[in-house]
Amino acid sequence: MKKFSPIFSISLYVFLSLFLLLISIQLVTFDIEFYSDKYEEYNISKKTGVKSEDLLDITNDLLEYLKGEKENIIIYKKVNGETQKIFQKRELLHLVDVKELFLKGFKLKKLSLVMVIISISYFLLFNRKLLSKNLIITSLIPIFFILVLFILMTLDFNKYFTYFHKIFFTNDLWLLDPKKDILIQMLPLDFFYSIAKKISFYFITQLFLIFLLGQGLKRNVYNSLKRK
């Protein structure tokens, strides 16, 4: 059975990294306190003309929609004292695309978890010595890419934010007007820069914990062989 080790090693490299990244995205994206802090920091209530408590209500509805818990995101709130529909046609169409992206992400996260469990189970059963090495490698490979990406985002976040949308969306509905579209007023470029930094921090932290786990398993294996 050890002849399958390379296959399961690659599986662990890919799917554990992917699972941790998707977990990081989910933790930050659905953290309502993060939105509350950023709305205050960027003075979003003044920019949108929507009261702070209403902004959080809108955000809660939006996050439930992205999770697939709401059928639509038709919301009416007061804007500059007058009740109106918060998201207009173009924003609503873009949110449909965003929701689909998140739902695919949830499915990919579940698939990744299954593959991680299968891969780790294989190593526990047939090649425990290689498990620690693979965990260490898994934790180190993405670090380089995430650091490079972080540097690029710091240099020109708008450029790579645009690349992201061109890769993941097949239309230009994400090009909203900050003068009239509340969605982009609520979530300006600075907000996405902040969320990208926090996702990167969570991801790197989890990779560091995987590295420590790998080192711990490596010492246990070494001590077991030494006693023999």
PEKA-V796216 format. One record per run of one state. SS is the DSSP state (~ for helix, > for strand, _ for the rest). FROM is the first residue (numbers start at 1). TO is the last residue. If there is no record, write none. Layout:
BEGIN
{{SS FROM TO} {SS FROM TO}}
END
This chain:
BEGIN
{{_ 1 1} {~ 2 29} {_ 30 31} {~ 32 41} {_ 42 43} {~ 44 48} {_ 49 51} {~ 52 66} {_ 67 75} {> 76 79} {_ 80 81} {> 82 85} {_ 86 88} {~ 89 126} {_ 127 127} {~ 128 168} {_ 169 181} {~ 182 186} {_ 187 188} {~ 189 227} {_ 228 228}}
END
